[in-house]
Amino acid sequence: FLSPVQCYFYYQFNVISITSSIPFLSPVQCHFYHQYNVILITSSMPLLSPVQCNFYHQFNTISITSSMPFLSPVQCHFYHQFNVISITSSMSFLSPVQCNFYHQFNVISITSSM
């Protein structure tokens, strides 16, 4: 991706998948303003640009997966409850992962094979 990817969910029951076999070269931003939304971000190359997710409502799920190292920061802000995020790398995390919880009952999984 050579230009930014932005996702805004203003209503419920949406699913989006962002997949790339080349590096992400521009930021990815996701904003969840309603509930019951799912986003999958998958790359078989390193993540070279930041990923930011903001959860303003409940019951949303996001998965960020790379088979290569994370070379750029990941930020997540949970302003509501009952949200789930999974961040997985088959390699190592070489940049910060930051998650801020401003509400209760949220789940985060950060997994690295190295």
All heavy atoms as an XYZ file, in Angstrom:
932
protein
N       0.849     -1.173      0.000
C       0.000      0.000      0.000
C       0.891      1.232      0.000
O       1.708      1.409      0.885
C      -0.912      0.001      1.222
C      -1.961     -1.050      1.176
C      -1.810     -2.230      1.876
C      -3.089     -0.871      0.402
C      -2.770     -3.202      1.829
C      -4.062     -1.840      0.348
C      -3.907     -3.012      1.061
N       0.714      2.081     -0.995
C       1.532      3.273     -1.117
C       0.822      4.519     -0.625
O       1.416      5.583     -0.546
C       1.960      3.460     -2.570
C       2.776      2.300     -3.163
C       3.084      2.561     -4.624
C       4.066      2.103     -2.378
N      -0.437      4.400     -0.313
C      -1.174      5.527      0.231
C      -1.914      5.065      1.488
O      -2.155      3.865      1.660
C      -2.152      6.091     -0.800
O      -3.079      5.128     -1.165
N      -2.267      5.983      2.353
C      -2.883      5.589      3.631
C      -4.191      4.828      3.459
O      -4.940      5.050      2.499
C      -3.136      6.926      4.324
C      -2.211      7.876      3.672
C      -2.047      7.416      2.260
N      -4.441      3.934      4.400
C      -5.704      3.200      4.467
C      -6.412      3.666      5.726
O      -5.845      3.622      6.818
C      -5.469      1.680      4.530
C      -6.794      0.938      4.688
C      -4.723      1.206      3.296
N      -7.644      4.146      5.570
C      -8.441      4.581      6.713
C      -9.791      3.893      6.673
O     -10.440      3.869      5.624
C      -8.634      6.090      6.713
C      -7.381      6.859      7.019
C      -7.660      8.332      7.238
O      -8.640      8.874      6.735
N      -6.801      8.992      7.981
N     -10.204      3.378      7.817
C     -11.498      2.701      7.938
C     -12.285      3.369      9.048
O     -11.781      3.501     10.173
C     -11.311      1.231      8.279
S     -10.223      0.371      7.162
N     -13.491      3.773      8.741
C     -14.391      4.368      9.723
C     -15.666      3.542      9.747
O     -16.335      3.412      8.717
C     -14.729      5.818      9.356
C     -13.549      6.741      9.420
C     -12.699      6.907      8.335
C     -13.285      7.458     10.585
C     -11.609      7.762      8.408
C     -12.197      8.315     10.665
C     -11.370      8.459      9.572
O     -10.288      9.304      9.635
N     -15.990      3.011     10.902
C     -17.193      2.206     11.063
C     -18.210      3.021     11.853
O     -18.075      3.170     13.060
C     -16.882      0.902     11.807
C     -15.962     -0.014     11.061
C     -14.594      0.052     11.231
C     -16.486     -0.957     10.177
C     -13.745     -0.794     10.541
C     -15.639     -1.810      9.492
C     -14.268     -1.728      9.671
N     -19.206      3.552     11.144
C     -20.228      4.360     11.792
C     -21.490      3.557     12.072
O     -22.435      4.085     12.661
C     -20.588      5.573     10.926
C     -19.452      6.536     10.772
C     -18.760      6.629      9.572
C     -19.053      7.349     11.828
C     -17.705      7.515      9.433
C     -17.996      8.237     11.691
C     -17.332      8.316     10.486
O     -16.291      9.185     10.351
N     -21.502      2.328     11.626
C     -22.657      1.479     11.877
C     -22.156      0.082     12.162
O     -20.973     -0.205     12.055
C     -23.627      1.530     10.683
C     -25.059      1.321     11.104
C     -25.723      2.274     11.871
C     -25.731      0.157     10.765
C     -27.027      2.081     12.276
C     -27.041     -0.031     11.159
C     -27.687      0.926     11.922
O     -28.973      0.723     12.317
N     -23.031     -0.824     12.509
C     -22.653     -2.150     13.001
C     -22.658     -3.211     11.908
O     -23.112     -2.972     10.802
C     -23.593     -2.559     14.123
C     -25.068     -2.587     13.731
C     -25.985     -2.682     14.931
O     -25.531     -2.607     16.059
N     -27.264     -2.843     14.694
N     -22.111     -4.379     12.276
C     -22.085     -5.585     11.433
C     -21.324     -5.377     10.122
O     -21.824     -5.653      9.041
C     -23.514     -6.093     11.148
C     -24.322     -6.353     12.378
C     -25.476     -5.640     12.633
C     -23.922     -7.307     13.299
C     -26.229     -5.871     13.777
C     -24.653     -7.539     14.446
C     -25.814     -6.820     14.691
N     -20.117     -4.878     10.249
C     -19.247     -4.724      9.090
C     -18.011     -5.588      9.263
O     -17.546     -5.796     10.374
C     -18.818     -3.260      8.949
C     -19.973     -2.351      8.657
O     -20.534     -2.373      7.580
N     -20.342     -1.546      9.639
N     -17.498     -6.086      8.152
C     -16.256     -6.863      8.161
C     -15.368     -6.322      7.059
O     -15.821     -6.108      5.928
C     -16.528     -8.370      7.917
C     -15.215     -9.140      7.847
C     -17.431     -8.937      8.990
N     -14.096     -6.066      7.392
C     -13.159     -5.617      6.378
C     -11.859     -6.387      6.540
O     -11.429     -6.670      7.652
C     -12.917     -4.091      6.452
C     -12.077     -3.612      5.265
C     -12.277     -3.702      7.767
C     -12.050     -2.117      5.088
N     -11.275     -6.744      5.412
C      -9.997     -7.439      5.410
C      -9.032     -6.643      4.536
O      -9.342     -6.322      3.389
C     -10.168     -8.854      4.864
O      -8.931     -9.484      4.729
N      -7.855     -6.333      5.095
C      -6.807     -5.610      4.372
C      -5.614     -6.551      4.309
O      -5.030     -6.884      5.339
C      -6.438     -4.298      5.081
C      -7.668     -3.397      5.240
C      -5.325     -3.585      4.338
C      -7.433     -2.209      6.161
N      -5.259     -6.976      3.110
C      -4.204     -7.979      2.936
C      -3.201     -7.479      1.910
O      -3.582     -6.940      0.877
C      -4.804     -9.318      2.460
O      -5.818     -9.716      3.381
C      -3.753    -10.402      2.372
N      -1.918     -7.701      2.225
C      -0.881     -7.270      1.299
C       0.269     -8.267      1.308
O       0.661     -8.761      2.361
C      -0.359     -5.887      1.700
O       0.676     -5.504      0.819
N       0.809     -8.521      0.130
C       2.005     -9.368      0.029
C       3.261     -8.520     -0.178
O       4.343     -9.053     -0.339
C       1.839    -10.369     -1.119
O       1.593     -9.698     -2.313
N       3.086     -7.210     -0.179
C       4.229     -6.286     -0.190
C       4.131     -5.449      1.084
O       3.077     -5.399      1.720
C       4.241     -5.394     -1.451
C       3.005     -4.514     -1.529
C       4.364     -6.256     -2.705
C       3.092     -3.470     -2.613
N       5.197     -4.791      1.494
C       5.133     -4.037      2.756
C       4.088     -2.922      2.737
O       3.817     -2.328      1.695
C       6.542     -3.443      2.876
C       7.403     -4.314      2.052
C       6.544     -4.786      0.917
N       3.513     -2.666      3.906
C       2.656     -1.503      4.103
C       3.576     -0.294      4.194
O       4.375     -0.186      5.115
C       1.863     -1.633      5.397
C       0.684     -2.552      5.316
C       0.855     -3.921      5.327
C      -0.596     -2.038      5.238
C      -0.229     -4.768      5.264
C      -1.689     -2.877      5.171
C      -1.498     -4.254      5.179
N       3.480      0.624      3.252
C       4.357      1.794      3.210
C       3.654      3.067      3.650
O       4.256      4.128      3.678
C       4.936      1.965      1.805
C       5.772      0.785      1.304
C       6.212      1.028     -0.138
C       6.987      0.574      2.188
N       2.391      2.967      3.958
C       1.622      4.101      4.453
C       0.782      3.655      5.640
O       0.465      2.477      5.774
C       0.705      4.653      3.354
O       1.436      5.443      2.465
N       0.401      4.600      6.479
C      -0.322      4.230      7.707
C      -1.678      3.590      7.455
O      -2.333      3.842      6.444
C      -0.500      5.571      8.427
C       0.469      6.492      7.803
C       0.695      6.014      6.409
N      -2.071      2.785      8.425
C      -3.413      2.194      8.460
C      -4.086      2.696      9.727
O      -3.517      2.599     10.817
C      -3.354      0.656      8.477
C      -4.756      0.063      8.586
C      -2.642      0.133      7.239
N      -5.281      3.258      9.577
C      -6.058      3.741     10.719
C      -7.452      3.158     10.666
O      -8.087      3.141      9.604
C      -6.179      5.258     10.712
C      -4.962      5.989     11.166
C      -5.276      7.457     11.418
O      -6.298      7.982     10.980
N      -4.393      8.123     12.140
N      -7.931      2.709     11.834
C      -9.274      2.152     11.947
C      -9.983      2.818     13.117
O      -9.423      2.886     14.215
C      -9.218      0.654     12.192
S      -8.212     -0.201     10.987
N     -11.205      3.263     12.870
C     -11.997      3.934     13.897
C     -13.353      3.234     13.984
O     -14.077      3.167     12.996
C     -12.190      5.411     13.552
C     -10.908      6.148     13.336
N     -10.174      6.679     14.380
C     -10.205      6.404     12.213
C      -9.090      7.253     13.902
N      -9.080      7.101     12.589
N     -13.660      2.734     15.165
C     -14.905      1.993     15.381
C     -15.847      2.864     16.210
O     -15.656      3.016     17.415
C     -14.627      0.689     16.132
C     -13.757     -0.274     15.384
C     -12.378     -0.227     15.497
C     -14.322     -1.237     14.568
C     -11.574     -1.124     14.810
C     -13.524     -2.139     13.888
C     -12.145     -2.076     14.003
N     -16.861      3.421     15.544
C     -17.835      4.261     16.229
C     -19.117      3.498     16.552
O     -20.027      4.061     17.144
C     -18.176      5.493     15.392
C     -17.014      6.428     15.231
C     -16.251      6.426     14.072
C     -16.655      7.298     16.254
C     -15.167      7.287     13.934
C     -15.577      8.160     16.120
C     -14.836      8.147     14.956
O     -13.759      8.983     14.817
N     -19.180      2.271     16.123
C     -20.346      1.439     16.429
C     -19.873      0.046     16.746
O     -18.679     -0.249     16.722
C     -21.347      1.449     15.262
C     -22.778      1.417     15.711
N     -23.338      0.340     16.322
C     -23.755      2.352     15.633
C     -24.612      0.601     16.601
N     -24.892      1.825     16.200
N     -20.797     -0.837     17.061
C     -20.471     -2.163     17.578
C     -20.558     -3.246     16.510
O     -21.041     -3.009     15.417
C     -21.420     -2.506     18.727
C     -22.896     -2.490     18.331
C     -23.816     -2.484     19.531
O     -23.360     -2.422     20.662
N     -25.104     -2.552     19.290
N     -20.043     -4.421     16.877
C     -20.091     -5.629     16.040
C     -19.420     -5.438     14.682
O     -19.976     -5.732     13.638
C     -21.539     -6.117     15.849
C     -22.283     -6.343     17.127
C     -23.407     -5.583     17.451
C     -21.866     -7.311     18.033
C     -24.094     -5.777     18.636
C     -22.542     -7.506     19.233
C     -23.654     -6.738     19.514
O     -24.319     -6.935     20.693
N     -18.209     -4.938     14.719
C     -17.415     -4.792     13.504
C     -16.140     -5.617     13.635
O     -15.636     -5.822     14.729
C     -17.057     -3.322     13.281
C     -18.273     -2.482     12.987
O     -18.899     -2.627     11.951
N     -18.623     -1.606     13.910
N     -15.643     -6.084     12.502
C     -14.435     -6.914     12.483
C     -13.509     -6.376     11.406
O     -13.940     -6.067     10.300
C     -14.770     -8.391     12.175
C     -13.500     -9.220     12.036
C     -15.679     -8.973     13.237
N     -12.218     -6.282     11.740
C     -11.227     -5.909     10.736
C     -10.036     -6.851     10.859
O      -9.586     -7.169     11.956
C     -10.797     -4.433     10.855
C      -9.868     -4.064      9.708
C     -10.162     -4.141     12.196
C      -9.679     -2.583      9.505
N      -9.552     -7.296      9.714
C      -8.386     -8.171      9.641
C      -7.321     -7.479      8.799
O      -7.580     -7.127      7.646
C      -8.761     -9.506      9.005
C      -9.958    -10.240      9.601
C     -10.362    -11.403      8.705
C      -9.661    -10.705     10.994
N      -6.147     -7.280      9.362
C      -5.026     -6.668      8.643
C      -3.932     -7.722      8.586
O      -3.431     -8.158      9.625
C      -4.531     -5.400      9.356
C      -5.666     -4.375      9.466
C      -3.329     -4.818      8.630
C      -5.324     -3.175     10.333
N      -3.568     -8.129      7.383
C      -2.620     -9.223      7.207
C      -1.559     -8.827      6.196
O      -1.878     -8.314      5.128
C      -3.340    -10.496      6.717
O      -4.430    -10.781      7.589
C      -2.405    -11.683      6.682
N      -0.301     -9.088      6.556
C       0.799     -8.797      5.649
C       1.803     -9.938      5.702
O       2.140    -10.427      6.781
C       1.484     -7.490      6.046
O       2.602     -7.274      5.214
N       2.277    -10.338      4.547
C       3.328    -11.350      4.504
C       4.712    -10.706      4.460
O       5.722    -11.390      4.383
C       3.134    -12.269      3.296
O       3.093    -11.526      2.117
N       4.729     -9.396      4.528
C       5.978     -8.633      4.561
C       6.002     -7.797      5.842
O       5.010     -7.744      6.563
C       6.068     -7.729      3.323
C       6.151     -8.486      2.012
S       7.647     -9.474      1.855
C       8.844     -8.196      1.505
N       7.113     -7.128      6.131
C       7.156     -6.310      7.349
C       6.156     -5.155      7.317
O       5.848     -4.627      6.244
C       8.586     -5.765      7.367
C       9.369     -6.657      6.485
C       8.412     -7.149      5.443
N       5.658     -4.794      8.486
C       4.839     -3.598      8.603
C       5.785     -2.412      8.747
O       6.478     -2.274      9.749
C       3.922     -3.697      9.807
C       2.793     -4.711      9.681
C       2.022     -4.826     10.980
C       1.866     -4.324      8.543
N       5.839     -1.580      7.718
C       6.781     -0.461      7.670
C       6.134      0.872      8.003
O       6.800      1.901      7.970
C       7.441     -0.390      6.286
C       8.240     -1.619      5.864
C       8.779     -1.445      4.458
C       9.388     -1.860      6.834
N       4.874      0.870      8.272
C       4.198      2.115      8.625
C       3.278      1.859      9.815
O       2.884      0.724     10.077
C       3.420      2.662      7.433
O       2.412      1.774      7.077
N       2.918      2.897     10.531
C       2.125      2.712     11.753
C       0.721      2.180     11.495
O       0.117      2.434     10.451
C       2.045      4.116     12.350
C       3.091      4.902     11.671
C       3.311      4.278     10.334
N       0.226      1.451     12.484
C      -1.165      1.003     12.509
C      -1.777      1.575     13.774
O      -1.214      1.433     14.868
C      -1.270     -0.536     12.524
C      -2.726     -0.976     12.629
C      -0.622     -1.121     11.278
N      -2.914      2.231     13.623
C      -3.598      2.816     14.779
C      -5.059      2.406     14.750
O      -5.712      2.498     13.707
C      -3.491      4.332     14.782
C      -4.155      4.953     15.994
C      -4.052      6.462     16.012
O      -3.805      7.082     14.994
N      -4.254      7.045     17.166
N      -5.572      1.991     15.916
C      -6.966      1.571     16.036
C      -7.596      2.277     17.220
O      -7.025      2.280     18.313
C      -7.062      0.070     16.262
S      -6.154     -0.856     15.044
N      -8.766      2.846     16.996
C      -9.515      3.512     18.062
C     -10.892      2.874     18.177
O     -11.630      2.801     17.191
C      -9.663      5.008     17.759
C      -8.325      5.705     17.739
O      -7.479      5.468     18.583
N      -8.132      6.561     16.760
N     -11.207      2.428     19.374
C     -12.486      1.775     19.644
C     -13.341      2.715     20.488
O     -13.092      2.897     21.677
C     -12.262      0.467     20.409
C     -11.477     -0.567     19.657
C     -10.099     -0.603     19.727
C     -12.123     -1.507     18.876
C      -9.372     -1.557     19.035
C     -11.407     -2.468     18.184
C     -10.030     -2.494     18.261
N     -14.360      3.294     19.853
C     -15.250      4.198     20.561
C     -16.557      3.515     20.949
O     -17.418      4.136     21.552
C     -15.562      5.427     19.693
C     -14.335      6.200     19.304
C     -13.801      6.083     18.024
C     -13.691      7.025     20.213
C     -12.666      6.786     17.665
C     -12.555      7.726     19.863
C     -12.046      7.605     18.588
O     -10.920      8.290     18.228
N     -16.692      2.267     20.576
C     -17.893      1.510     20.916
C     -17.483      0.090     21.256
O     -16.315     -0.268     21.185
C     -18.904      1.540     19.757
C     -20.333      1.574     20.216
N     -20.935      0.520     20.854
C     -21.272      2.534     20.132
C     -22.191      0.836     21.136
N     -22.424      2.063     20.717
N     -18.439     -0.720     21.626
C     -18.169     -2.056     22.161
C     -18.344     -3.156     21.121
O     -18.862     -2.916     20.043
C     -19.095     -2.321     23.344
C     -20.581     -2.248     22.988
C     -21.474     -2.184     24.197
O     -20.993     -2.138     25.313
N     -22.763     -2.172     23.988
N     -17.877     -4.346     21.490
C     -18.041     -5.567     20.691
C     -17.430     -5.458     19.293
O     -18.044     -5.790     18.292
C     -19.523     -5.972     20.591
C     -20.179     -6.189     21.913
C     -21.240     -5.402     22.318
C     -19.731     -7.176     22.770
C     -21.845     -5.587     23.551
C     -20.323     -7.367     24.011
C     -21.386     -6.572     24.401
N     -16.216     -4.959     19.240
C     -15.472     -4.897     17.985
C     -14.228     -5.773     18.102
O     -13.694     -5.961     19.192
C     -15.074     -3.458     17.672
C     -16.272     -2.595     17.368
O     -16.931     -2.776     16.367
N     -16.560     -1.651     18.252
N     -13.784     -6.301     16.972
C     -12.623     -7.190     16.960
C     -11.676     -6.750     15.849
O     -12.112     -6.431     14.746
C     -13.053     -8.654     16.699
O     -13.958     -9.042     17.719
C     -11.865     -9.586     16.678
N     -10.385     -6.762     16.166
C      -9.379     -6.475     15.151
C      -8.236     -7.461     15.303
O      -7.854     -7.831     16.404
C      -8.869     -5.018     15.233
C      -7.927     -4.721     14.067
C      -8.231     -4.731     16.565
C      -7.631     -3.262     13.863
N      -7.721     -7.894     14.170
C      -6.558     -8.772     14.144
C      -5.515     -8.155     13.219
O      -5.818     -7.822     12.075
C      -6.962    -10.156     13.639
O      -5.831    -10.952     13.423
N      -4.294     -8.012     13.729
C      -3.169     -7.497     12.942
C      -2.115     -8.593     12.923
O      -1.591     -8.965     13.974
C      -2.597     -6.206     13.555
C      -3.694     -5.150     13.719
C      -1.450     -5.674     12.708
C      -3.276     -3.964     14.575
N      -1.818     -9.115     11.747
C      -0.926    -10.267     11.630
C       0.117    -10.010     10.560
O      -0.204     -9.524      9.473
C      -1.730    -11.534     11.253
O      -2.770    -11.718     12.201
C      -0.842    -12.760     11.218
N       1.363    -10.340     10.891
C       2.437    -10.248      9.916
C       3.353    -11.447     10.077
O       3.659    -11.857     11.202
C       3.236     -8.960     10.108
O       4.320     -8.923      9.199
N       3.782    -12.006      8.970
C       4.734    -13.114      9.024
C       6.173    -12.611      9.074
O       7.104    -13.398      9.108
C       4.530    -14.049      7.828
O       4.563    -13.331      6.632
N       6.326    -11.311      9.104
C       7.640    -10.674      9.189
C       7.645     -9.728     10.399
O       6.627     -9.559     11.051
C       7.923     -9.896      7.897
C       7.983    -10.764      6.652
S       9.398    -11.875      6.625
C      10.689    -10.735      6.181
N       8.768     -9.093     10.687
C       8.814     -8.211     11.868
C       7.906     -6.988     11.738
O       7.636     -6.511     10.637
C      10.276     -7.768     11.931
C      11.028     -8.739     11.122
C      10.094     -9.232     10.069
N       7.457     -6.509     12.885
C       6.791     -5.214     12.967
C       7.886     -4.161     13.080
O       8.617     -4.122     14.065
C       5.887     -5.154     14.192
C       4.558     -5.826     14.018
C       4.470     -7.199     13.908
C       3.400     -5.080     13.957
C       3.246     -7.822     13.761
C       2.161     -5.698     13.805
C       2.095     -7.076     13.703
N       8.007     -3.309     12.083
C       9.058     -2.294     12.060
C       8.511     -0.895     12.315
O       9.246      0.077     12.237
C       9.793     -2.327     10.712
C      10.470     -3.654     10.367
C      11.068     -3.608      8.974
C      11.553     -3.970     11.384
N       7.248     -0.816     12.599
C       6.620      0.466     12.861
C       5.630      0.305     14.019
O       5.132     -0.790     14.260
C       5.914      0.930     11.591
O       5.849      2.296     11.515
N       5.339      1.376     14.724
C       4.500      1.253     15.922
C       3.065      0.830     15.637
O       2.509      1.098     14.573
C       4.511      2.663     16.516
C       5.593      3.384     15.842
C       5.831      2.732     14.530
N       2.482      0.181     16.637
C       1.057     -0.139     16.656
C       0.475      0.541     17.882
O       1.004      0.410     18.985
C       0.813     -1.661     16.735
C      -0.675     -1.966     16.837
C       1.421     -2.359     15.522
N      -0.615      1.285     17.683
C      -1.293      1.969     18.786
C      -2.751      1.592     18.800
O      -3.404      1.573     17.745
C      -1.208      3.481     18.637
C       0.039      4.101     19.153
C      -0.132      5.609     19.271
O      -0.984      6.215     18.625
N       0.686      6.211     20.105
N      -3.269      1.318     20.004
C      -4.681      0.981     20.169
C      -5.227      1.774     21.342
O      -4.602      1.821     22.406
C      -4.857     -0.504     20.468
S      -4.024     -1.543     19.292
N      -6.385      2.355     21.139
C      -7.048      3.121     22.189
C      -8.457      2.554     22.370
O      -9.242      2.530     21.418
C      -7.113      4.602     21.828
C      -5.773      5.209     21.589
N      -4.954      5.621     22.607
C      -5.086      5.438     20.447
C      -3.827      6.093     22.110
N      -3.884      5.991     20.796
N      -8.740      2.095     23.568
C     -10.039      1.497     23.883
C     -10.830      2.477     24.741
O     -10.568      2.616     25.933
C      -9.853      0.183     24.638
C      -9.179     -0.895     23.844
C      -7.795     -1.000     23.821
C      -9.929     -1.800     23.117
C      -7.168     -1.997     23.086
C      -9.307     -2.800     22.387
C      -7.932     -2.898     22.371
N     -11.795      3.145     24.116
C     -12.625      4.099     24.839
C     -13.939      3.483     25.292
O     -14.756      4.154     25.907
C     -12.913      5.327     23.964
C     -11.668      6.083     23.585
C     -11.086      5.914     22.332
C     -11.055      6.946     24.487
C      -9.927      6.606     21.984
C      -9.905      7.639     24.143
C      -9.348      7.456     22.893
O      -8.200      8.141     22.552
N     -14.127      2.221     24.957
C     -15.350      1.522     25.363
C     -14.990      0.106     25.739
O     -13.834     -0.309     25.666
C     -16.401      1.572     24.240
C     -17.803      1.696     24.749
N     -18.442      0.695     25.442
C     -18.692      2.704     24.667
C     -19.663      1.088     25.760
N     -19.842      2.317     25.309
N     -15.967     -0.667     26.142
C     -15.752     -2.001     26.700
C     -16.027     -3.116     25.694
O     -16.564     -2.879     24.623
C     -16.646     -2.196     27.919
C     -18.141     -2.060     27.609
C     -18.989     -1.916     28.838
O     -18.481     -1.873     29.945
N     -20.291     -1.830     28.665
N     -15.626     -4.331     26.073
C     -15.896     -5.552     25.308
C     -15.350     -5.508     23.881
O     -16.037     -5.825     22.922
C     -17.402     -5.871     25.285
C     -18.012     -6.007     26.645
C     -19.013     -5.154     27.062
C     -17.586     -6.993     27.508
C     -19.570     -5.262     28.319
C     -18.136     -7.118     28.778
C     -19.134     -6.249     29.178
N     -14.105     -5.097     23.752
C     -13.423     -5.119     22.464
C     -12.245     -6.082     22.548
O     -11.695     -6.317     23.621
C     -12.927     -3.715     22.100
C     -14.071     -2.770     21.829
O     -14.784     -2.915     20.854
N     -14.250     -1.791     22.704
N     -11.884     -6.647     21.408
C     -10.803     -7.630     21.359
C      -9.826     -7.231     20.265
O     -10.238     -6.867     19.159
C     -11.346     -9.044     21.058
C     -10.209    -10.044     20.896
C     -12.307     -9.499     22.142
N      -8.524     -7.310     20.579
C      -7.504     -7.082     19.567
C      -6.443     -8.160     19.698
O      -6.063     -8.552     20.799
C      -6.878     -5.675     19.670
C      -5.883     -5.450     18.532
C      -6.242     -5.445     21.027
C      -5.459     -4.024     18.343
N      -6.006     -8.641     18.553
C      -4.929     -9.624     18.498
C      -3.843     -9.082     17.580
O      -4.114     -8.700     16.443
C      -5.465    -10.952     17.964
O      -4.409    -11.840     17.715
N      -2.612     -9.050     18.088
C      -1.457     -8.577     17.316
C      -0.457     -9.716     17.291
O       0.035    -10.132     18.344
C      -0.840     -7.318     17.947
C      -1.902     -6.219     18.090
C       0.341     -6.827     17.131
C      -1.448     -5.038     18.931
N      -0.169    -10.231     16.109
C       0.652    -11.441     15.989
C       1.735    -11.249     14.944
O       1.469    -10.754     13.847
C      -0.224    -12.651     15.588
O      -1.296    -12.774     16.514
C       0.583    -13.931     15.572
N       2.946    -11.671     15.310
C       4.062    -11.646     14.374
C       4.788    -12.978     14.428
O       5.045    -13.503     15.511
C       5.038    -10.520     14.719
O       6.170    -10.588     13.877
N       5.123    -13.505     13.280
C       5.929    -14.719     13.226
C       7.392    -14.419     13.482
O       8.189    -15.328     13.680
C       5.797    -15.395     11.859
O       4.466    -15.682     11.585
N       7.728    -13.157     13.472
C       9.090    -12.717     13.751
C       9.044    -11.888     15.042
O       8.200    -12.134     15.876
C       9.629    -11.909     12.569
C       9.646    -12.674     11.259
S      10.917    -13.947     11.184
C      12.354    -12.952     10.915
N       9.868    -10.893     15.151
C       9.907    -10.112     16.382
C       9.265     -8.739     16.191
O       9.052     -8.281     15.079
C      11.348     -9.964     16.856
O      12.144     -9.552     15.789
N       8.971     -8.116     17.332
C       8.489     -6.740     17.344
C       9.708     -5.833     17.513
O      10.363     -5.852     18.542
C       7.509     -6.520     18.492
C       6.191     -7.191     18.292
C       5.965     -8.449     18.818
C       5.183     -6.586     17.571
C       4.756     -9.082     18.637
C       3.971     -7.206     17.380
C       3.753     -8.468     17.914
N       9.995     -5.031     16.498
C      11.148     -4.139     16.538
C      10.738     -2.691     16.761
O      11.560     -1.787     16.644
C      11.964     -4.278     15.254
C      12.498     -5.691     14.978
C      13.211     -5.742     13.633
C      13.439     -6.132     16.087
N       9.487     -2.494     17.054
C       8.982     -1.155     17.338
C       7.913     -1.265     18.428
O       7.403     -2.355     18.697
C       8.416     -0.511     16.074
O       7.317     -1.240     15.619
N       7.545     -0.157     19.031
C       6.626     -0.221     20.175
C       5.207     -0.641     19.798
O       4.715     -0.358     18.705
C       6.607      1.207     20.709
C       7.661      1.940     19.994
C       8.032      1.180     18.783
N       4.575     -1.309     20.739
C       3.136     -1.569     20.696
C       2.554     -0.892     21.926
O       2.976     -1.158     23.046
C       2.826     -3.078     20.725
C       1.322     -3.319     20.789
C       3.433     -3.767     19.510
N       1.599     -0.007     21.699
C       1.019      0.739     22.804
C      -0.483      0.573     22.790
O      -1.129      0.798     21.758
C       1.365      2.227     22.696
C       0.760      3.055     23.804
C       1.026      4.541     23.631
O       1.611      4.965     22.628
N       0.592      5.333     24.584
N      -1.043      0.193     23.936
C      -2.489      0.049     24.061
C      -2.950      0.802     25.294
O      -2.407      0.601     26.388
C      -2.886     -1.419     24.179
S      -2.463     -2.353     22.709
N      -3.923      1.659     25.113
C      -4.483      2.439     26.217
C      -5.921      2.013     26.444
O      -6.722      2.004     25.505
C      -4.426      3.938     25.899
C      -3.005      4.413     25.736
O      -2.127      4.018     26.476
N      -2.789      5.257     24.757
N      -6.218      1.663     27.677
C      -7.553      1.208     28.052
C      -8.220      2.272     28.910
O      -7.796      2.518     30.039
C      -7.468     -0.108     28.832
C      -6.911     -1.248     28.038
C      -5.554     -1.510     28.037
C      -7.744     -2.052     27.281
C      -5.036     -2.562     27.295
C      -7.232     -3.100     26.540
C      -5.884     -3.354     26.551
N      -9.272      2.888     28.361
C     -10.011      3.903     29.095
C     -11.341      3.351     29.602
O     -12.148      4.089     30.150
C     -10.270      5.124     28.201
C      -8.993      5.713     27.653
C      -8.602      5.466     26.347
C      -8.170      6.498     28.455
C      -7.419      5.994     25.852
C      -6.983      7.024     27.962
C      -6.620      6.772     26.664
O      -5.448      7.288     26.161
N     -11.542      2.063     29.393
C     -12.774      1.406     29.843
C     -12.439     -0.022     30.212
O     -11.314     -0.486     30.030
C     -13.851      1.466     28.747
C     -15.237      1.636     29.282
N     -15.882      0.669     30.012
C     -16.101      2.665     29.196
C     -17.096      1.100     30.339
N     -17.242      2.319     29.863
N     -13.408     -0.748     30.717
C     -13.198     -2.099     31.253
C     -13.575     -3.190     30.253
O     -14.175     -2.925     29.227
C     -14.033     -2.268     32.525
C     -15.539     -2.059     32.283
C     -16.319     -1.866     33.561
O     -15.741     -1.877     34.630
N     -17.607     -1.691     33.457
N     -13.196     -4.414     30.602
C     -13.581     -5.621     29.858
C     -13.132     -5.615     28.399
O     -13.901     -5.898     27.488
C     -15.100     -5.867     29.939
C     -15.633     -5.938     31.329
C     -16.599     -5.054     31.762
C     -15.159     -6.884     32.226
C     -17.092     -5.102     33.058
C     -15.639     -6.935     33.521
C     -16.603     -6.044     33.933
N     -11.881     -5.265     28.180
C     -11.276     -5.368     26.859
C     -10.189     -6.434     26.904
O      -9.613     -6.696     27.953
C     -10.680     -4.011     26.452
C     -11.749     -2.992     26.179
O     -12.494     -3.081     25.229
N     -11.839     -1.980     27.045
N      -9.930     -7.040     25.763
C      -8.948     -8.132     25.698
C      -7.925     -7.795     24.627
O      -8.286     -7.369     23.526
C      -9.633     -9.480     25.363
C      -8.598    -10.577     25.178
C     -10.639     -9.854     26.442
N      -6.652     -8.008     24.958
C      -5.598     -7.832     23.972
C      -4.669     -9.037     24.041
O      -4.362     -9.550     25.108
C      -4.818     -6.528     24.188
C      -3.775     -6.350     23.079
C      -4.196     -6.474     25.560
C      -3.164     -4.982     23.031
N      -4.265     -9.480     22.877
C      -3.282    -10.569     22.769
C      -2.146    -10.093     21.878
O      -2.382     -9.674     20.743
C      -3.943    -11.812     22.177
O      -2.963    -12.773     21.847
N      -0.926    -10.143     22.390
C       0.264     -9.774     21.617
C       1.158    -11.005     21.600
O       1.599    -11.472     22.644
C       1.000     -8.581     22.241
C       0.063     -7.370     22.337
C       2.237     -8.230     21.428
C       0.642     -6.203     23.104
N       1.425    -11.539     20.403
C       2.143    -12.789     20.277
C       3.280    -12.642     19.276
O       3.101    -12.092     18.188
C       1.205    -13.913     19.797
O       0.080    -13.973     20.658
C       1.906    -15.258     19.784
N       4.435    -13.157     19.660
C       5.590    -13.186     18.778
C       6.231    -14.557     18.866
O       6.367    -15.114     19.961
C       6.593    -12.113     19.184
O       7.770    -12.256     18.435
N       6.629    -15.088     17.737
C       7.294    -16.392     17.726
C       8.776    -16.284     18.034
O       9.453    -17.296     18.190
C       7.119    -17.061     16.362
O       5.765    -17.218     16.070
N       9.294    -15.060     18.087
C      10.729    -14.875     18.370
C      10.914    -13.989     19.591
O      10.055    -13.324     20.024
C      11.407    -14.266     17.161
C      11.352    -15.197     15.965
S      12.412    -14.681     14.635
C      14.001    -15.134     15.275
